[in-house]
Amino acid sequence: MAVVVKYSIRLFLQNPGFTITAVAALALGIGATIAIFSIVNTVLLKPLPVSDPNRLVMLVTTGVSDTGESESDIDASPAKFAHWRAQSSVLQEVSALLAGVVNYTGGDAVEQWRSMQVSVDFFRCWGLKMVRGRTFTREEDSPNGPSAIVISEGLWARRFASDPQILGKTISLDGEPHVVIGILPETVALREFGPPPEVFVPFQLDPDSRGQGNYFKVAARLKPGVTLAQAKERLQASVAEFRTKFPETSGEKGGFTVTPLREALVGDIRPLLLILLSAVGLVLLIACANVANLLLVRAAGRRREIAIRAAVGATRRQIMHQLLTDSLLLSTAGGALGLLLGYYGIRALLAVNTADLPLVGENGSAVNIDWRVAGFALAVSLITGIAFGLIPALQGSRVDLNSVLQTSRGRSGTGFRQNKARAVLVVSETSLAVILLVGSALLIRSFLALYRVDPAFDAKNVVTMRTSLTGPKYSKSATAAYTIRAGLEHLRALPGVAAAGATCCVPLQGGYGLPFEIVGRPAAATSDSDGGWSIVSPGFFDVFRIPVKRGRTFTDQDDGRAPQVVVINERMARQFWKDGDPLRDRIVIGKGLMKEFKDEPPRQIIGIVGDVRSAALNVEPLPMLYVPQAQLLDVQNAWFARNGPMAWVLRTRADPRGMLPSIREQLRQATSLPVSNVLSMEEVVSLSTGMQRFNMLLMTVFGCAALLLAAIGIYGLMDYTVEQRTQEIGIRLALGAEANQVRNLVVRQGMSLALAGVTVGVGAAWGLALLMQSLLFGVKPRDPVVFLVIPVVLSGVALLAVWIPATRAGRVNPIDALR
């Protein structure tokens, strides 16, 4: 075996051009495959960083959408949480969690810390062990219980210099004293619910709450011996009990279920990863076909050597062994190089755009080489080596000594009939390239369609940042409104600021949905309808240049002492006032949903504004309700402050980046609070299309690689064919054939292969395109433009690849060829 390997290595070193070309092609194909598999491994295969992850589940509400399709909601309400905690026959350690921020007010300057509200069973549910101290007691997690907190190990080191006496100390959060009772190490699993929390506070949910507002998440563990199917069956059976206890939900459809933590985190990303893995598999197949063609050419050149080896006693099995060793050495070298290229390539890509892929960590930090990736690389290398080496080994080992020695200069395989294997490989890689290019073109057109979507607001020169208005100081709506008004006055006084406003929900970053009733209409008319709900200040619509279609928007006079008002969007006006006038009607928002909306008064509709895409560019505008912040009830103001910081939005007359220090200083002077999450609206728009851009970029890279490899394959076959048929071409020219006739002959033969591959590829792509439908936006899977342009492009590239050796064939000197 060692002798065989040494012989193969010596042959490779004697032919560096062939070796480098083959290894480079394999490294490209294997590297791309490993890159995608490393993501698949991280997202779908690697064990989650929690104890006994198979028993950890998320509680889910199922339902039916307006279109009749099933849907699920991972957000939960206090009433559902209490109900799920009672399902002790199948669940244990049911826990609630909600990510947010708090203001640390105990230092020289106010700091904003990332927080998470958790219920008492949270730490046991997630299997988290304290570095020091303890977790919450049930008393601390009860309404109005003692103010205790757990801090992260990172915060303990950064802010408190790892003070060993920190336990039992009182620190001020949001202006209220809290006692530090424990220190928790950072856990990777919680990153999927937001940035790593720095401080944990007890949720203190009322176990008797009838609140139906879905705004936090619930996790639990299956009891030992309970299967997932049993838990699902029990939860669904408990729906009737829940509806009886809360008759206001009796009209809702769907039920309750559990889903494994990984499934909840991964969501609908699995089909995308499988499509990308299939696509990169096609690139690998094309690379294999290319290298197989190279080995066939090399085997044809070694026919005399192989014939002589057979003549002196080598068996066909020994010859095949030698040829397969050659291919395995090439694939191993290509695999080793591909492992490095794939790992560093995907890390570089994820550092630029993670596309919000779950579990990959910040900038792809969780994507690494473990035994699965290394084993996959080894398996792919070995299988690849056998796959592309088998045909050349079978063909190369089948030689006849007499025919080889009688052939002039050892030339053989001079026509396409003698090059059937190589022709089939070229047709195959061309057809695979068509499939990949069609997929790439569909994603490019989809991204361009998404990019052309009008978000219905002007993002240029708009910047957003957030401040948390929490604590006793801001418990009253009037106080929060005064602070916001003071902040906006300071911002509007800055030179260069054209408009300023505040909101709970920045466009494209999602928001709240609340039920509503139109006063004077039967409740059933809107019983199944939710409207998008946003808190805004005067100036909000001016910042985003959202047009006012009718009526007016808010002014500073729309405060807590003025009549209650609301502004709706055009979509809502069209949907619920087909024949009437919305400006004559009043709306009651959130009635019966939760205690914060118990005393919500009817609001007069005073204006209709243009539709804005609030969730994402690929989601149609929803019916929207805009409420002035100054008219929130005190309980509403406190609830929304706890569950999300207020966003400041500014429009400047020039690029706002140079003004950020001044903006921060003005807000500090006006509010004495820190700001965070500073983003331009152009960045917000870009982030909202991150997944589509990631898909397009990867598929474009794969498509270009496939196009390049296919062109090299066609060129290589035609170049070798011309070189082998030099004598025949010389005879044709000596007998009077024109150079352009010879050139056209080679072009016809090469393009016949390319067009055959294009035809097969278009047919296959036509059938497979429907699998990509879930990834597309604004373009049909069988888009006629794509299916017309891609064959033309690939045919043009193939013509260029054929034209070069064809031109060389027309320049053959008959005398030299016949010599």
Rosetta blueprint (number, residue, H / E / L):
1 M L
2 A H
3 V H
4 V H
5 V H
6 K H
7 Y H
8 S H
9 I H
10 R H
11 L H
12 F H
13 L H
14 Q H
15 N L
16 P H
17 G H
18 F H
19 T H
20 I H
21 T H
22 A H
23 V H
24 A H
25 A H
26 L H
27 A H
28 L H
29 G H
30 I H
31 G H
32 A H
33 T H
34 I H
35 A H
36 I H
37 F H
38 S H
39 I H
40 V H
41 N H
42 T H
43 V H
44 L H
45 L H
46 K L
47 P L
48 L L
49 P L
50 V L
51 S L
52 D L
53 P H
54 N H
55 R H
56 L E
57 V E
58 M E
59 L E
60 V E
61 T E
62 T E
63 G E
64 V E
65 S L
66 D L
67 T L
68 G L
69 E L
70 S E
71 E E
72 S E
73 D E
74 I L
75 D E
76 A E
77 S L
78 P H
79 A H
80 K H
81 F H
82 A H
83 H H
84 W H
85 R H
86 A L
87 Q L
88 S L
89 S L
90 V L
91 L E
92 Q E
93 E E
94 V E
95 S E
96 A E
97 L E
98 L E
99 A E
100 G E
101 V E
102 V E
103 N E
104 Y E
105 T L
106 G L
107 G L
108 D L
109 A L
110 V L
111 E E
112 Q E
113 W E
114 R E
115 S E
116 M E
117 Q E
118 V E
119 S L
120 V L
121 D L
122 F H
123 F H
124 R H
125 C H
126 W L
127 G L
128 L L
129 K L
130 M L
131 V L
132 R E
133 G E
134 R L
135 T L
136 F L
137 T L
138 R L
139 E L
140 E L
141 D L
142 S L
143 P L
144 N L
145 G L
146 P L
147 S L
148 A E
149 I E
150 V E
151 I E
152 S E
153 E H
154 G H
155 L H
156 W H
157 A H
158 R H
159 R H
160 F H
161 A L
162 S L
163 D L
164 P L
165 Q L
166 I L
167 L L
168 G L
169 K L
170 T E
171 I E
172 S E
173 L E
174 D L
175 G L
176 E E
177 P E
178 H E
179 V E
180 V E
181 I E
182 G E
183 I E
184 L E
185 P L
186 E L
187 T L
188 V H
189 A H
190 L H
191 R H
192 E H
193 F H
194 G L
195 P L
196 P L
197 P L
198 E L
199 V E
200 F E
201 V E
202 P E
203 F L
204 Q L
205 L L
206 D L
207 P L
208 D L
209 S L
210 R L
211 G L
212 Q L
213 G L
214 N L
215 Y L
216 F E
217 K E
218 V E
219 A E
220 A E
221 R E
222 L E
223 K L
224 P L
225 G L
226 V L
227 T L
228 L H
229 A H
230 Q H
231 A H
232 K H
233 E H
234 R H
235 L H
236 Q H
237 A H
238 S L
239 V H
240 A H
241 E H
242 F H
243 R H
244 T H
245 K H
246 F L
247 P H
248 E H
249 T H
250 S L
251 G L
252 E L
253 K L
254 G L
255 G E
256 F E
257 T E
258 V E
259 T E
260 P E
261 L H
262 R H
263 E H
264 A H
265 L H
266 V H
267 G L
268 D L
269 I H
270 R H
271 P H
272 L H
273 L H
274 L H
275 I H
276 L H
277 L H
278 S H
279 A H
280 V H
281 G H
282 L H
283 V H
284 L H
285 L H
286 I H
287 A H
288 C H
289 A H
290 N H
291 V H
292 A H
293 N H
294 L H
295 L H
296 L H
297 V H
298 R H
299 A H
300 A H
301 G H
302 R L
303 R H
304 R H
305 E H
306 I H
307 A H
308 I H
309 R H
310 A H
311 A H
312 V L
313 G L
314 A L
315 T L
316 R H
317 R H
318 Q H
319 I H
320 M H
321 H H
322 Q H
323 L H
324 L H
325 T H
326 D H
327 S H
328 L H
329 L H
330 L H
331 S H
332 T H
333 A H
334 G H
335 G H
336 A H
337 L H
338 G H
339 L H
340 L H
341 L H
342 G H
343 Y H
344 Y H
345 G H
346 I H
347 R H
348 A H
349 L H
350 L H
351 A H
352 V H
353 N L
354 T L
355 A L
356 D L
357 L L
358 P L
359 L L
360 V L
361 G L
362 E H
363 N H
364 G H
365 S L
366 A L
367 V L
368 N L
369 I L
370 D L
371 W H
372 R H
373 V H
374 A H
375 G H
376 F H
377 A H
378 L H
379 A H
380 V H
381 S H
382 L H
383 I H
384 T H
385 G H
386 I H
387 A H
388 F H
389 G H
390 L H
391 I H
392 P H
393 A H
394 L H
395 Q H
396 G H
397 S L
398 R L
399 V L
400 D L
401 L H
402 N H
403 S H
404 V H
405 L H
406 Q H
407 T L
408 S H
409 R H
410 G H
411 R L
412 S L
413 G L
414 T L
415 G L
416 F L
417 R L
418 Q L
419 N L
420 K H
421 A H
422 R H
423 A H
424 V H
425 L H
426 V H
427 V H
428 S H
429 E H
430 T H
431 S H
432 L H
433 A H
434 V H
435 I H
436 L H
437 L H
438 V H
439 G H
440 S H
441 A H
442 L H
443 L H
444 I H
445 R H
446 S H
447 F H
448 L H
449 A H
450 L H
451 Y H
452 R L
453 V L
454 D L
455 P L
456 A L
457 F L
458 D L
459 A L
460 K L
461 N L
462 V E
463 V E
464 T E
465 M E
466 R E
467 T E
468 S L
469 L L
470 T L
471 G L
472 P H
473 K H
474 Y H
475 S L
476 K L
477 S H
478 A H
479 T H
480 A H
481 A H
482 Y H
483 T H
484 I H
485 R H
486 A H
487 G H
488 L H
489 E H
490 H H
491 L H
492 R H
493 A L
494 L L
495 P L
496 G L
497 V E
498 A E
499 A E
500 A E
501 G E
502 A E
503 T E
504 C L
505 C L
506 V L
507 P L
508 L L
509 Q L
510 G L
511 G L
512 Y E
513 G E
514 L E
515 P E
516 F E
517 E E
518 I E
519 V L
520 G L
521 R L
522 P L
523 A H
524 A H
525 A H
526 T L
527 S L
528 D L
529 S L
530 D E
531 G E
532 G E
533 W E
534 S E
535 I E
536 V E
537 S L
538 P L
539 G L
540 F H
541 F H
542 D H
543 V H
544 F H
545 R L
546 I L
547 P L
548 V E
549 K E
550 R E
551 G E
552 R L
553 T L
554 F L
555 T L
556 D L
557 Q L
558 D L
559 D L
560 G L
561 R L
562 A L
563 P L
564 Q L
565 V E
566 V E
567 V E
568 I E
569 N E
570 E H
571 R H
572 M H
573 A H
574 R H
575 Q H
576 F H
577 W L
578 K L
579 D L
580 G L
581 D L
582 P H
583 L H
584 R H
585 D L
586 R E
587 I E
588 V E
589 I E
590 G L
591 K L
592 G L
593 L L
594 M L
595 K H
596 E H
597 F H
598 K L
599 D L
600 E L
601 P L
602 P L
603 R E
604 Q E
605 I E
606 I E
607 G E
608 I E
609 V E
610 G L
611 D L
612 V L
613 R L
614 S L
615 A L
616 A L
617 L L
618 N L
619 V L
620 E L
621 P L
622 L L
623 P L
624 M E
625 L E
626 Y E
627 V E
628 P E
629 Q H
630 A H
631 Q H
632 L L
633 L L
634 D H
635 V H
636 Q H
637 N H
638 A H
639 W H
640 F H
641 A H
642 R H
643 N L
644 G L
645 P L
646 M E
647 A E
648 W E
649 V E
650 L E
651 R E
652 T E
653 R L
654 A L
655 D L
656 P H
657 R H
658 G H
659 M H
660 L H
661 P H
662 S H
663 I H
664 R H
665 E H
666 Q H
667 L H
668 R H
669 Q H
670 A H
671 T H
672 S L
673 L L
674 P L
675 V L
676 S E
677 N E
678 V E
679 L E
680 S E
681 M H
682 E H
683 E H
684 V H
685 V H
686 S H
687 L H
688 S H
689 T L
690 G H
691 M H
692 Q H
693 R H
694 F H
695 N H
696 M H
697 L H
698 L H
699 M H
700 T H
701 V H
702 F H
703 G H
704 C H
705 A H
706 A H
707 L H
708 L H
709 L H
710 A H
711 A H
712 I H
713 G H
714 I H
715 Y H
716 G H
717 L H
718 M H
719 D H
720 Y H
721 T H
722 V H
723 E H
724 Q H
725 R L
726 T H
727 Q H
728 E H
729 I H
730 G H
731 I H
732 R H
733 L H
734 A H
735 L L
736 G L
737 A L
738 E L
739 A H
740 N H
741 Q H
742 V H
743 R H
744 N H
745 L H
746 V H
747 V H
748 R H
749 Q H
750 G H
751 M H
752 S H
753 L H
754 A H
755 L H
756 A H
757 G H
758 V H
759 T H
760 V H
761 G H
762 V H
763 G H
764 A H
765 A H
766 W H
767 G H
768 L H
769 A H
770 L H
771 L H
772 M H
773 Q H
774 S H
775 L H
776 L L
777 F L
778 G L
779 V L
780 K L
781 P L
782 R L
783 D L
784 P H
785 V H
786 V H
787 F H
788 L H
789 V H
790 I H
791 P H
792 V H
793 V H
794 L H
795 S H
796 G H
797 V H
798 A H
799 L H
800 L H
801 A H
802 V H
803 W H
804 I H
805 P H
806 A H
807 T H
808 R H
809 A H
810 G H
811 R L
812 V L
813 N L
814 P H
815 I H
816 D H
817 A H
818 L H
819 R L
